[in-house]
Every structure is written in structure tokens, then in C-alpha cells.
Amino acid sequence: MKGFIEVTESDGGMKVLCPIHRITGVVCDANGEVFIEMGTDKGDVSSGILVCESFDEIKAKINKGV
């Protein structure tokens, strides 16, 4: 589906379709865990999805889905 990427949520293993236009950032920590930021709240706290895919996999999916 154009404009979306499919990812696997790390907590429960659910498949999620994320709209690319809502992604504000992709963060990979020192442990290799990847967080897709979908915005911030009024307190400037990030909201998004912690995923099973690697940073490079997410990057490739975004590039393919645009």
C-alpha cells in the first residue's frame, strides 16, 4: 500500500501499518532498539511505536513506500 509501511510492534508482535506522512523521526538506541516517532504531545513527550525491525529496514521501507 503506497504511503504506508508495515512494521512489527515489539511488545506484542502485532503488525501495524504506519502512514509515512505521520512519521516525524526514527530513533535507534545503543541496544539496537528502534522507535518510530509519530509526533509529540503538548508536554513535548514523544509518541510512537517501538518496533522489531532494524533502523536500516525501516529506512528502506520508507524509501520504497514514498
PQR file with spaces between the fields and no chain letter, atoms N, CA, C, O and H, PARSE charges and radii, in Angstrom:
ATOM       1  N    MET     1       0.841   -1.173    0.000 -0.4000 1.5000
ATOM       2  CA   MET     1       0.000    0.000    0.000 -0.0000 2.0000
ATOM       3  C    MET     1       0.890    1.241    0.000  0.5500 1.7000
ATOM       4  O    MET     1       1.721    1.409    0.893 -0.5500 1.4000
ATOM       5  N    LYS     2       0.725    2.090   -0.975 -0.4000 1.5000
ATOM       6  CA   LYS     2       1.545    3.288   -1.122 -0.0000 2.0000
ATOM       7  C    LYS     2       1.274    4.267    0.019  0.5500 1.7000
ATOM       8  O    LYS     2       0.123    4.500    0.388 -0.5500 1.4000
ATOM       9  H    LYS     2       0.050    1.953   -1.701  0.4000 1.0000
ATOM      10  N    GLY     3       2.347    4.838    0.573 -0.4000 1.5000
ATOM      11  CA   GLY     3       2.208    5.832    1.627 -0.0000 2.0000
ATOM      12  C    GLY     3       2.210    5.252    3.031  0.5500 1.7000
ATOM      13  O    GLY     3       2.113    5.993    4.010 -0.5500 1.4000
ATOM      14  H    GLY     3       3.282    4.649    0.273  0.4000 1.0000
ATOM      15  N    PHE     4       2.320    3.920    3.140 -0.4000 1.5000
ATOM      16  CA   PHE     4       2.345    3.249    4.436 -0.0000 2.0000
ATOM      17  C    PHE     4       3.538    2.297    4.489  0.5500 1.7000
ATOM      18  O    PHE     4       4.014    1.823    3.458 -0.5500 1.4000
ATOM      19  H    PHE     4       2.398    3.318    2.345  0.4000 1.0000
ATOM      20  N    ILE     5       4.013    2.026    5.706 -0.4000 1.5000
ATOM      21  CA   ILE     5       4.978    0.948    5.881 -0.0000 2.0000
ATOM      22  C    ILE     5       4.399   -0.038    6.898  0.5500 1.7000
ATOM      23  O    ILE     5       3.708    0.351    7.839 -0.5500 1.4000
ATOM      24  H    ILE     5       3.626    2.412    6.543  0.4000 1.0000
ATOM      25  N    GLU     6       4.695   -1.309    6.688 -0.4000 1.5000
ATOM      26  CA   GLU     6       4.256   -2.333    7.633 -0.0000 2.0000
ATOM      27  C    GLU     6       5.405   -2.628    8.580  0.5500 1.7000
ATOM      28  O    GLU     6       6.520   -2.917    8.145 -0.5500 1.4000
ATOM      29  H    GLU     6       5.256   -1.625    5.923  0.4000 1.0000
ATOM      30  N    VAL     7       5.130   -2.555    9.880 -0.4000 1.5000
ATOM      31  CA   VAL     7       6.132   -2.839   10.902 -0.0000 2.0000
ATOM      32  C    VAL     7       5.551   -3.813   11.918  0.5500 1.7000
ATOM      33  O    VAL     7       4.342   -4.036   11.964 -0.5500 1.4000
ATOM      34  H    VAL     7       4.224   -2.321   10.233  0.4000 1.0000
ATOM      35  N    THR     8       6.428   -4.386   12.725 -0.4000 1.5000
ATOM      36  CA   THR     8       6.009   -5.301   13.785 -0.0000 2.0000
ATOM      37  C    THR     8       6.275   -4.643   15.124  0.5500 1.7000
ATOM      38  O    THR     8       7.417   -4.321   15.455 -0.5500 1.4000
ATOM      39  H    THR     8       7.411   -4.205   12.688  0.4000 1.0000
ATOM      40  N    GLU     9       5.223   -4.447   15.886 -0.4000 1.5000
ATOM      41  CA   GLU     9       5.318   -3.827   17.207 -0.0000 2.0000
ATOM      42  C    GLU     9       6.070   -4.777   18.134  0.5500 1.7000
ATOM      43  O    GLU     9       5.745   -5.963   18.197 -0.5500 1.4000
ATOM      44  H    GLU     9       4.296   -4.709   15.617  0.4000 1.0000
ATOM      45  N    SER    10       7.067   -4.274   18.853 -0.4000 1.5000
ATOM      46  CA   SER    10       7.974   -5.157   19.598 -0.0000 2.0000
ATOM      47  C    SER    10       7.357   -5.763   20.853  0.5500 1.7000
ATOM      48  O    SER    10       7.783   -6.838   21.274 -0.5500 1.4000
ATOM      49  H    SER    10       7.331   -3.311   18.802  0.4000 1.0000
ATOM      50  N    ASP    11       6.384   -5.123   21.456 -0.4000 1.5000
ATOM      51  CA   ASP    11       5.820   -5.621   22.708 -0.0000 2.0000
ATOM      52  C    ASP    11       4.927   -6.835   22.507  0.5500 1.7000
ATOM      53  O    ASP    11       5.058   -7.828   23.222 -0.5500 1.4000
ATOM      54  H    ASP    11       6.037   -4.249   21.113  0.4000 1.0000
ATOM      55  N    GLY    12       4.022   -6.764   21.541 -0.4000 1.5000
ATOM      56  CA   GLY    12       3.072   -7.853   21.346 -0.0000 2.0000
ATOM      57  C    GLY    12       3.194   -8.565   20.019  0.5500 1.7000
ATOM      58  O    GLY    12       2.491   -9.544   19.773 -0.5500 1.4000
ATOM      59  H    GLY    12       3.915   -5.957   20.960  0.4000 1.0000
ATOM      60  N    GLY    13       4.083   -8.085   19.154 -0.4000 1.5000
ATOM      61  CA   GLY    13       4.267   -8.714   17.850 -0.0000 2.0000
ATOM      62  C    GLY    13       3.173   -8.419   16.843  0.5500 1.7000
ATOM      63  O    GLY    13       3.070   -9.094   15.818 -0.5500 1.4000
ATOM      64  H    GLY    13       4.654   -7.289   19.353  0.4000 1.0000
ATOM      65  N    MET    14       2.343   -7.399   17.130 -0.4000 1.5000
ATOM      66  CA   MET    14       1.271   -7.053   16.198 -0.0000 2.0000
ATOM      67  C    MET    14       1.846   -6.362   14.960  0.5500 1.7000
ATOM      68  O    MET    14       2.795   -5.584   15.054 -0.5500 1.4000
ATOM      69  H    MET    14       2.427   -6.850   17.962  0.4000 1.0000
ATOM      70  N    LYS    15       1.262   -6.658   13.810 -0.4000 1.5000
ATOM      71  CA   LYS    15       1.606   -5.977   12.567 -0.0000 2.0000
ATOM      72  C    LYS    15       0.847   -4.646   12.550  0.5500 1.7000
ATOM      73  O    LYS    15      -0.340   -4.586   12.871 -0.5500 1.4000
ATOM      74  H    LYS    15       0.492   -7.291   13.733  0.4000 1.0000
ATOM      75  N    VAL    16       1.560   -3.586   12.170 -0.4000 1.5000
ATOM      76  CA   VAL    16       0.977   -2.246   12.158 -0.0000 2.0000
ATOM      77  C    VAL    16       1.312   -1.574   10.833  0.5500 1.7000
ATOM      78  O    VAL    16       2.450   -1.644   10.368 -0.5500 1.4000
ATOM      79  H    VAL    16       2.525   -3.635   11.909  0.4000 1.0000
ATOM      80  N    LEU    17       0.325   -0.922   10.223 -0.4000 1.5000
ATOM      81  CA   LEU    17       0.570   -0.086    9.051 -0.0000 2.0000
ATOM      82  C    LEU    17       0.712    1.354    9.538  0.5500 1.7000
ATOM      83  O    LEU    17      -0.210    1.917   10.127 -0.5500 1.4000
ATOM      84  H    LEU    17      -0.599   -0.865   10.600  0.4000 1.0000
ATOM      85  N    CYS    18       1.880    1.939    9.282 -0.4000 1.5000
ATOM      86  CA   CYS    18       2.153    3.319    9.697 -0.0000 2.0000
ATOM      87  C    CYS    18       2.106    4.234    8.483  0.5500 1.7000
ATOM      88  O    CYS    18       2.762    3.957    7.478 -0.5500 1.4000
ATOM      89  H    CYS    18       2.629    1.482    8.804  0.4000 1.0000
ATOM      90  N    PRO    19       1.341    5.324    8.558 -0.5600 1.5000
ATOM      91  CA   PRO    19       1.352    6.276    7.454  0.2800 2.0000
ATOM      92  C    PRO    19       2.678    7.044    7.454  0.5500 1.7000
ATOM      93  O    PRO    19       3.060    7.646    8.458 -0.5500 1.4000
ATOM      94  N    ILE    20       3.354    7.012    6.342 -0.4000 1.5000
ATOM      95  CA   ILE    20       4.674    7.637    6.245 -0.0000 2.0000
ATOM      96  C    ILE    20       4.609    9.125    6.550  0.5500 1.7000
ATOM      97  O    ILE    20       5.519    9.663    7.180 -0.5500 1.4000
ATOM      98  H    ILE    20       3.044    6.523    5.527  0.4000 1.0000
ATOM      99  N    HIS    21       3.544    9.804    6.114 -0.4000 1.5000
ATOM     100  CA   HIS    21       3.457   11.252    6.326 -0.0000 2.0000
ATOM     101  C    HIS    21       3.341   11.635    7.800  0.5500 1.7000
ATOM     102  O    HIS    21       3.518   12.803    8.145 -0.5500 1.4000
ATOM     103  H    HIS    21       2.804    9.367    5.602  0.4000 1.0000
ATOM     104  N    ARG    22       3.045   10.668    8.680 -0.4000 1.5000
ATOM     105  CA   ARG    22       2.938   10.939   10.122 -0.0000 2.0000
ATOM     106  C    ARG    22       4.239   10.685   10.872  0.5500 1.7000
ATOM     107  O    ARG    22       4.361   11.061   12.038 -0.5500 1.4000
ATOM     108  H    ARG    22       2.900    9.718    8.400  0.4000 1.0000
ATOM     109  N    ILE    23       5.214   10.051   10.219 -0.4000 1.5000
ATOM     110  CA   ILE    23       6.485    9.743   10.882 -0.0000 2.0000
ATOM     111  C    ILE    23       7.313   11.017   10.995  0.5500 1.7000
ATOM     112  O    ILE    23       7.621   11.670    9.998 -0.5500 1.4000
ATOM     113  H    ILE    23       5.114    9.746    9.272  0.4000 1.0000
ATOM     114  N    THR    24       7.666   11.357   12.243 -0.4000 1.5000
ATOM     115  CA   THR    24       8.470   12.557   12.475 -0.0000 2.0000
ATOM     116  C    THR    24       9.925   12.221   12.771  0.5500 1.7000
ATOM     117  O    THR    24      10.786   13.101   12.753 -0.5500 1.4000
ATOM     118  H    THR    24       7.416   10.827   13.053  0.4000 1.0000
ATOM     119  N    GLY    25      10.199   10.953   13.042 -0.4000 1.5000
ATOM     120  CA   GLY    25      11.572   10.539   13.295 -0.0000 2.0000
ATOM     121  C    GLY    25      11.667    9.046   13.499  0.5500 1.7000
ATOM     122  O    GLY    25      10.689    8.384   13.847 -0.5500 1.4000
ATOM     123  H    GLY    25       9.500   10.239   13.057  0.4000 1.0000
ATOM     124  N    VAL    26      12.869    8.521   13.275 -0.4000 1.5000
ATOM     125  CA   VAL    26      13.168    7.112   13.541 -0.0000 2.0000
ATOM     126  C    VAL    26      14.442    7.106   14.376  0.5500 1.7000
ATOM     127  O    VAL    26      15.467    7.652   13.967 -0.5500 1.4000
ATOM     128  H    VAL    26      13.663    9.059   12.992  0.4000 1.0000
ATOM     129  N    VAL    27      14.370    6.485   15.550 -0.4000 1.5000
ATOM     130  CA   VAL    27      15.475    6.524   16.503 -0.0000 2.0000
ATOM     131  C    VAL    27      15.948    5.111   16.805  0.5500 1.7000
ATOM     132  O    VAL    27      15.138    4.217   17.051 -0.5500 1.4000
ATOM     133  H    VAL    27      13.537    6.042   15.883  0.4000 1.0000
ATOM     134  N    CYS    28      17.256    4.913   16.785 -0.4000 1.5000
ATOM     135  CA   CYS    28      17.854    3.630   17.146 -0.0000 2.0000
ATOM     136  C    CYS    28      18.763    3.878   18.342  0.5500 1.7000
ATOM     137  O    CYS    28      19.674    4.702   18.270 -0.5500 1.4000
ATOM     138  H    CYS    28      17.914    5.639   16.585  0.4000 1.0000
ATOM     139  N    ASP    29      18.521    3.167   19.444 -0.4000 1.5000
ATOM     140  CA   ASP    29      19.356    3.373   20.632 -0.0000 2.0000
ATOM     141  C    ASP    29      20.594    2.481   20.594  0.5500 1.7000
ATOM     142  O    ASP    29      20.797    1.737   19.634 -0.5500 1.4000
ATOM     143  H    ASP    29      17.781    2.497   19.503  0.4000 1.0000
ATOM     144  N    ALA    30      21.413    2.556   21.626 -0.4000 1.5000
ATOM     145  CA   ALA    30      22.674    1.814   21.690 -0.0000 2.0000
ATOM     146  C    ALA    30      22.464    0.302   21.693  0.5500 1.7000
ATOM     147  O    ALA    30      23.371   -0.448   21.333 -0.5500 1.4000
ATOM     148  H    ALA    30      21.249    3.161   22.405  0.4000 1.0000
ATOM     149  N    ASN    31      21.284   -0.149   22.095 -0.4000 1.5000
ATOM     150  CA   ASN    31      20.971   -1.580   22.113 -0.0000 2.0000
ATOM     151  C    ASN    31      20.401   -2.067   20.787  0.5500 1.7000
ATOM     152  O    ASN    31      20.129   -3.257   20.629 -0.5500 1.4000
ATOM     153  H    ASN    31      20.547    0.460   22.387  0.4000 1.0000
ATOM     154  N    GLY    32      20.219   -1.163   19.838 -0.4000 1.5000
ATOM     155  CA   GLY    32      19.667   -1.529   18.537 -0.0000 2.0000
ATOM     156  C    GLY    32      18.157   -1.497   18.476  0.5500 1.7000
ATOM     157  O    GLY    32      17.580   -1.853   17.449 -0.5500 1.4000
ATOM     158  H    GLY    32      20.440   -0.196   19.966  0.4000 1.0000
ATOM     159  N    GLU    33      17.489   -1.075   19.561 -0.4000 1.5000
ATOM     160  CA   GLU    33      16.033   -0.976   19.545 -0.0000 2.0000
ATOM     161  C    GLU    33      15.618    0.245   18.731  0.5500 1.7000
ATOM     162  O    GLU    33      16.238    1.304   18.822 -0.5500 1.4000
ATOM     163  H    GLU    33      17.958   -0.786   20.395  0.4000 1.0000
ATOM     164  N    VAL    34      14.563    0.085   17.935 -0.4000 1.5000
ATOM     165  CA   VAL    34      14.142    1.139   17.020 -0.0000 2.0000
ATOM     166  C    VAL    34      12.756    1.646   17.419  0.5500 1.7000
ATOM     167  O    VAL    34      11.823    0.872   17.637 -0.5500 1.4000
ATOM     168  H    VAL    34      14.059   -0.776   17.861  0.4000 1.0000
ATOM     169  N    PHE    35      12.657    2.978   17.505 -0.4000 1.5000
ATOM     170  CA   PHE    35      11.415    3.665   17.852 -0.0000 2.0000
ATOM     171  C    PHE    35      11.020    4.556   16.686  0.5500 1.7000
ATOM     172  O    PHE    35      11.810    5.382   16.229 -0.5500 1.4000
ATOM     173  H    PHE    35      13.414    3.606   17.328  0.4000 1.0000
ATOM     174  N    ILE    36       9.783    4.384   16.202 -0.4000 1.5000
ATOM     175  CA   ILE    36       9.250    5.256   15.154 -0.0000 2.0000
ATOM     176  C    ILE    36       8.411    6.317   15.845  0.5500 1.7000
ATOM     177  O    ILE    36       7.363    6.025   16.420 -0.5500 1.4000
ATOM     178  H    ILE    36       9.141    3.713   16.573  0.4000 1.0000
ATOM     179  N    GLU    37       8.891    7.561   15.779 -0.4000 1.5000
ATOM     180  CA   GLU    37       8.173    8.666   16.405 -0.0000 2.0000
ATOM     181  C    GLU    37       7.079    9.155   15.469  0.5500 1.7000
ATOM     182  O    GLU    37       7.309    9.394   14.284 -0.5500 1.4000
ATOM     183  H    GLU    37       9.742    7.798   15.311  0.4000 1.0000
ATOM     184  N    MET    38       5.874    9.300   16.034 -0.4000 1.5000
ATOM     185  CA   MET    38       4.724    9.731   15.252 -0.0000 2.0000
ATOM     186  C    MET    38       4.251   11.119   15.682  0.5500 1.7000
ATOM     187  O    MET    38       3.196   11.582   15.249 -0.5500 1.4000
ATOM     188  H    MET    38       5.688    9.107   16.997  0.4000 1.0000
ATOM     189  N    GLY    39       5.029   11.776   16.529 -0.4000 1.5000
ATOM     190  CA   GLY    39       4.680   13.116   16.980 -0.0000 2.0000
ATOM     191  C    GLY    39       4.990   13.288   18.453  0.5500 1.7000
ATOM     192  O    GLY    39       5.551   12.403   19.099 -0.5500 1.4000
ATOM     193  H    GLY    39       5.886   11.400   16.881  0.4000 1.0000
ATOM     194  N    THR    40       4.613   14.448   18.971 -0.4000 1.5000
ATOM     195  CA   THR    40       4.796   14.740   20.397 -0.0000 2.0000
ATOM     196  C    THR    40       3.507   15.321   20.952  0.5500 1.7000
ATOM     197  O    THR    40       2.681   15.864   20.218 -0.5500 1.4000
ATOM     198  H    THR    40       4.158   15.167   18.446  0.4000 1.0000
ATOM     199  N    ASP    41       3.355   15.195   22.257 -0.4000 1.5000
ATOM     200  CA   ASP    41       2.176   15.773   22.893 -0.0000 2.0000
ATOM     201  C    ASP    41       2.482   17.203   23.338  0.5500 1.7000
ATOM     202  O    ASP    41       3.552   17.731   23.033 -0.5500 1.4000
ATOM     203  H    ASP    41       4.026   14.754   22.853  0.4000 1.0000
ATOM     204  N    LYS    42       1.556   17.827   24.052 -0.4000 1.5000
ATOM     205  CA   LYS    42       1.726   19.222   24.484 -0.0000 2.0000
ATOM     206  C    LYS    42       2.908   19.390   25.436  0.5500 1.7000
ATOM     207  O    LYS    42       3.462   20.484   25.548 -0.5500 1.4000
ATOM     208  H    LYS    42       0.687   17.399   24.299  0.4000 1.0000
ATOM     209  N    GLY    43       3.293   18.324   26.116 -0.4000 1.5000
ATOM     210  CA   GLY    43       4.441   18.362   27.019 -0.0000 2.0000
ATOM     211  C    GLY    43       5.737   18.021   26.314  0.5500 1.7000
ATOM     212  O    GLY    43       6.768   17.842   26.962 -0.5500 1.4000
ATOM     213  H    GLY    43       2.843   17.436   26.025  0.4000 1.0000
ATOM     214  N    ASP    44       5.698   17.928   24.986 -0.4000 1.5000
ATOM     215  CA   ASP    44       6.847   17.598   24.147 -0.0000 2.0000
ATOM     216  C    ASP    44       7.374   16.178   24.405  0.5500 1.7000
ATOM     217  O    ASP    44       8.565   15.912   24.248 -0.5500 1.4000
ATOM     218  H    ASP    44       4.860   18.073   24.459  0.4000 1.0000
ATOM     219  N    VAL    45       6.472   15.274   24.804 -0.4000 1.5000
ATOM     220  CA   VAL    45       6.813   13.873   25.013 -0.0000 2.0000
ATOM     221  C    VAL    45       6.509   13.109   23.726  0.5500 1.7000
ATOM     222  O    VAL    45       5.415   13.223   23.173 -0.5500 1.4000
ATOM     223  H    VAL    45       5.504   15.491   24.932  0.4000 1.0000
ATOM     224  N    SER    46       7.479   12.332   23.255 -0.4000 1.5000
ATOM     225  CA   SER    46       7.316   11.575   22.014 -0.0000 2.0000
ATOM     226  C    SER    46       6.256   10.494   22.149  0.5500 1.7000
ATOM     227  O    SER    46       6.098    9.874   23.201 -0.5500 1.4000
ATOM     228  H    SER    46       8.368   12.239   23.704  0.4000 1.0000
ATOM     229  N    SER    47       5.536   10.286   21.055 -0.4000 1.5000
ATOM     230  CA   SER    47       4.629    9.143   20.970 -0.0000 2.0000
ATOM     231  C    SER    47       4.955    8.407   19.686  0.5500 1.7000
ATOM     232  O    SER    47       5.357    9.015   18.694 -0.5500 1.4000
ATOM     233  H    SER    47       5.664   10.790   20.201  0.4000 1.0000
ATOM     234  N    GLY    48       4.781    7.106   19.712 -0.4000 1.5000
ATOM     235  CA   GLY    48       5.094    6.315   18.533 -0.0000 2.0000
ATOM     236  C    GLY    48       5.097    4.837   18.840  0.5500 1.7000
ATOM     237  O    GLY    48       4.408    4.372   19.748 -0.5500 1.4000
ATOM     238  H    GLY    48       4.455    6.612   20.518  0.4000 1.0000
ATOM     239  N    ILE    49       5.884    4.102   18.068 -0.4000 1.5000
ATOM     240  CA   ILE    49       5.876    2.642   18.139 -0.0000 2.0000
ATOM     241  C    ILE    49       7.301    2.120   18.252  0.5500 1.7000
ATOM     242  O    ILE    49       8.174    2.503   17.474 -0.5500 1.4000
ATOM     243  H    ILE    49       6.444    4.480   17.330  0.4000 1.0000
ATOM     244  N    LEU    50       7.532    1.246   19.221 -0.4000 1.5000
ATOM     245  CA   LEU    50       8.793    0.514   19.332 -0.0000 2.0000
ATOM     246  C    LEU    50       8.645   -0.731   18.464  0.5500 1.7000
ATOM     247  O    LEU    50       7.713   -1.513   18.653 -0.5500 1.4000
ATOM     248  H    LEU    50       6.823    0.935   19.853  0.4000 1.0000
ATOM     249  N    VAL    51       9.558   -0.918   17.516 -0.4000 1.5000
ATOM     250  CA   VAL    51       9.386   -1.975   16.512 -0.0000 2.0000
ATOM     251  C    VAL    51      10.509   -3.004   16.548  0.5500 1.7000
ATOM     252  O    VAL    51      11.578   -2.761   17.108 -0.5500 1.4000
ATOM     253  H    VAL    51      10.315   -0.283   17.363  0.4000 1.0000
ATOM     254  N    CYS    52      10.246   -4.154   15.941 -0.4000 1.5000
ATOM     255  CA   CYS    52      11.223   -5.246   15.856 -0.0000 2.0000
ATOM     256  C    CYS    52      12.239   -5.041   14.734  0.5500 1.7000
ATOM     257  O    CYS    52      13.366   -5.530   14.816 -0.5500 1.4000
ATOM     258  H    CYS    52       9.378   -4.351   15.486  0.4000 1.0000
ATOM     259  N    GLU    53      11.840   -4.318   13.688 -0.4000 1.5000
ATOM     260  CA   GLU    53      12.706   -4.125   12.527 -0.0000 2.0000
ATOM     261  C    GLU    53      13.918   -3.268   12.882  0.5500 1.7000
ATOM     262  O    GLU    53      13.881   -2.475   13.824 -0.5500 1.4000
ATOM     263  H    GLU    53      10.925   -3.921   13.622  0.4000 1.0000
ATOM     264  N    SER    54      14.985   -3.440   12.118 -0.4000 1.5000
ATOM     265  CA   SER    54      16.197   -2.643   12.320 -0.0000 2.0000
ATOM     266  C    SER    54      16.019   -1.249   11.720  0.5500 1.7000
ATOM     267  O    SER    54      15.091   -0.999   10.951 -0.5500 1.4000
ATOM     268  H    SER    54      15.015   -4.083   11.353  0.4000 1.0000
ATOM     269  N    PHE    55      16.921   -0.356   12.088 -0.4000 1.5000
ATOM     270  CA   PHE    55      16.916    1.002   11.547 -0.0000 2.0000
ATOM     271  C    PHE    55      17.014    0.968   10.022  0.5500 1.7000
ATOM     272  O    PHE    55      16.274    1.668    9.330 -0.5500 1.4000
ATOM     273  H    PHE    55      17.675   -0.558   12.713  0.4000 1.0000
ATOM     274  N    ASP    56      17.932    0.150    9.503 -0.4000 1.5000
ATOM     275  CA   ASP    56      18.121    0.066    8.050 -0.0000 2.0000
ATOM     276  C    ASP    56      16.892   -0.496    7.346  0.5500 1.7000
ATOM     277  O    ASP    56      16.566   -0.067    6.240 -0.5500 1.4000
ATOM     278  H    ASP    56      18.533   -0.419   10.065  0.4000 1.0000
ATOM     279  N    GLU    57      16.203   -1.455    7.976 -0.4000 1.5000
ATOM     280  CA   GLU    57      14.970   -1.997    7.384 -0.0000 2.0000
ATOM     281  C    GLU    57      13.887   -0.924    7.307  0.5500 1.7000
ATOM     282  O    GLU    57      13.191   -0.813    6.297 -0.5500 1.4000
ATOM     283  H    GLU    57      16.468   -1.803    8.875  0.4000 1.0000
ATOM     284  N    ILE    58      13.744   -0.132    8.376 -0.4000 1.5000
ATOM     285  CA   ILE    58      12.743    0.937    8.381 -0.0000 2.0000
ATOM     286  C    ILE    58      13.090    1.987    7.333  0.5500 1.7000
ATOM     287  O    ILE    58      12.220    2.461    6.604 -0.5500 1.4000
ATOM     288  H    ILE    58      14.309   -0.223    9.196  0.4000 1.0000
ATOM     289  N    LYS    59      14.352    2.340    7.266 -0.4000 1.5000
ATOM     290  CA   LYS    59      14.806    3.321    6.262 -0.0000 2.0000
ATOM     291  C    LYS    59      14.469    2.850    4.852  0.5500 1.7000
ATOM     292  O    LYS    59      13.979    3.634    4.040 -0.5500 1.4000
ATOM     293  H    LYS    59      15.059    1.955    7.859  0.4000 1.0000
ATOM     294  N    ALA    60      14.725    1.579    4.555 -0.4000 1.5000
ATOM     295  CA   ALA    60      14.437    1.025    3.234 -0.0000 2.0000
ATOM     296  C    ALA    60      12.927    1.004    2.966  0.5500 1.7000
ATOM     297  O    ALA    60      12.491    1.314    1.857 -0.5500 1.4000
ATOM     298  H    ALA    60      15.123    0.942    5.215  0.4000 1.0000
ATOM     299  N    LYS    61      12.143    0.647    3.960 -0.4000 1.5000
ATOM     300  CA   LYS    61      10.684    0.618    3.782 -0.0000 2.0000
ATOM     301  C    LYS    61      10.142    2.007    3.498  0.5500 1.7000
ATOM     302  O    LYS    61       9.267    2.170    2.649 -0.5500 1.4000
ATOM     303  H    LYS    61      12.497    0.396    4.861  0.4000 1.0000
ATOM     304  N    ILE    62      10.653    3.011    4.199 -0.4000 1.5000
ATOM     305  CA   ILE    62      10.197    4.391    3.969 -0.0000 2.0000
ATOM     306  C    ILE    62      10.560    4.828    2.557  0.5500 1.7000
ATOM     307  O    ILE    62       9.730    5.395    1.847 -0.5500 1.4000
ATOM     308  H    ILE    62      11.365    2.879    4.889  0.4000 1.0000
ATOM     309  N    ASN    63      11.797    4.568    2.149 -0.4000 1.5000
ATOM     310  CA   ASN    63      12.234    4.946    0.805 -0.0000 2.0000
ATOM     311  C    ASN    63      11.410    4.253   -0.281  0.5500 1.7000
ATOM     312  O    ASN    63      11.114    4.854   -1.314 -0.5500 1.4000
ATOM     313  H    ASN    63      12.472    4.107    2.726  0.4000 1.0000
ATOM     314  N    LYS    64      11.043    2.998   -0.052 -0.4000 1.5000
ATOM     315  CA   LYS    64      10.243    2.246   -1.013 -0.0000 2.0000
ATOM     316  C    LYS    64       8.794    2.701   -1.040  0.5500 1.7000
ATOM     317  O    LYS    64       8.152    2.681   -2.091 -0.5500 1.4000
ATOM     318  H    LYS    64      11.284    2.509    0.786  0.4000 1.0000
ATOM     319  N    GLY    65       8.277    3.113    0.113 -0.4000 1.5000
ATOM     320  CA   GLY    65       6.867    3.452    0.225 -0.0000 2.0000
ATOM     321  C    GLY    65       6.503    4.869   -0.149  0.5500 1.7000
ATOM     322  O    GLY    65       5.321    5.196   -0.255 -0.5500 1.4000
ATOM     323  H    GLY    65       8.798    3.129    0.966  0.4000 1.0000
ATOM     324  N    VAL    66       7.497    5.717   -0.350 -0.4000 1.5000
ATOM     325  CA   VAL    66       7.219    7.120   -0.678 -0.0000 2.0000
ATOM     326  C    VAL    66       6.838    7.264   -2.127  0.5500 1.7000
ATOM     327  O    VAL    66       6.568    8.373   -2.587 -0.5500 1.4000
ATOM     328  H    VAL    66       8.457    5.451   -0.263  0.4000 1.0000
